[in-house]
């Protein structure tokens, strides 16, 4: 059973915006290192952004840098992914994940290593949601 719950996915036209939400149990959210991933049909899963909850810092994959931002509501144990200027290439299932072994100093580093292909996301992020679908039409 997924412990993280994503929502907010929808179908939009290119140039539009969406905000995804990820609600986590307190014991996961408090561990401070979460991330967004996405997977399009026929493609490998790719990292979108990593968030150090405690520090409020984030790391983005270059493909979304400048268009996507993250925010958090600590009172609600909720992480958000704001997606602007969406493109058809952003069409994918979006997943929220938690790295329970990272420290505040290694959170972003471990994400970058996953993005670079040096680490397996499934071995770094031990908790995942079921995903929310984002479809962008041209």
N, C-alpha and C positions, 0 to 999 in steps of 0.2 A: 504494500500500500504506500502510495506516494505520500511523503511527509510535507513536501512543498506544494503549494497550490497556485498555479498561474491563472491569470484571466486577462481579458482585454483584447484578445486577438479579434480581428475582423477583416473584412474585405474593403479595400480602399483603392482609390485611383492614385497613379503616380503623382508625387508632389504632396500627397496628403500626410497626415500625422496620426499616430496612435500612441497610447500609453498603456504599457503592460504592467501588471501587478504580480507580485509574488509574496504570498503570505507563508511565513515559516513558524514552526513551533519555537517557543522561547529558548529552549535549550540548544537549538540550531542557530537561531538568529544571533544569540549572544556570543557565539563562537567567532563571529566577526568577518568571515571570509566567504563571500557568495559571488556567484557569477551568472551571466546569461550566455546561453549557447543557442544555436539554431541549426536546423537540418532541413535542407530542401530535398525533394524527391530525387533519388538517384545520386545524391551527393553525400559526402562525408559531413559529419557534425563539425561545426566550427565555433570557436569562441567569439563572442561579441564584446563582452565587457566583464571586468572583475571589480568587485567593490569591497573595500576594507570598511566594514560597517562602523567600527569604533572610531577610526580616523576620519571617516567621511571622504576617503580618497578613492579614485577609480582609475582603471586602465582599460583602454579601448583597442579593439582591433583596427588596423588602418582603414579597413573597408567602410567603417561606420563613423570614424573619427570626424567630429564636426557636425554630424547629423543626429547622432544619438547621445543622450545624456542619461544619467542615473540620479535618482534621489531616494530618500528613505524616510520612513516614519517609524521611529523607534518605539513609539507608544503602541503602535499596531503591529510591530514585528513585520513590517512590509517594505519590500524593495520595489522600486519602480524603474521601468525602462521607457523613457520618452523617445519616440522615434519620429523625426521630422524629415521632410523632403524624401519620402519613401520612394524607392525605385522597384521595378519589377524583380530585380535580382535579390531584393530583400524578402521575397516570398519564401516562407519556410515555417516549420513548426519551431516555436521558440520555447526553450526550457530554462528553468531556473535551477541552479545547483549550489551545493554547499561543500566547501573544503573544510572538514572538521580538524584537519591536522596542521593547517597553516598557522603561522604566527602573524602578528601585524606586519612584521618585516618581510615575510616571505609570500604573503597573499598575492600581490601583483606579480612577483617573480614566477611563482608556480604557474599562474595563468599564462604568462608570456611563454613559458616553456611548453605548455600544452599547445598554444597557438603555433609555436614553431615546430611542433611535431616531436619534441624531445621527450615529452611525457604523455602518457595515456590519460585522457580526461576521465575515463571510467575508474582509474586507479587513484586519481587525485580527488575527485569530487564523489563523495560516498552517498550523498543524498540528492535525489532528483525529483522534479515534479513530473506530471504527465504531459505537460506542454499545452500551448495555446497557438492556434493557427493564425498566421498573418498572410494575407493574399493581397498583392499589389498588382493592379492591372494598368496597362499602358494606355 
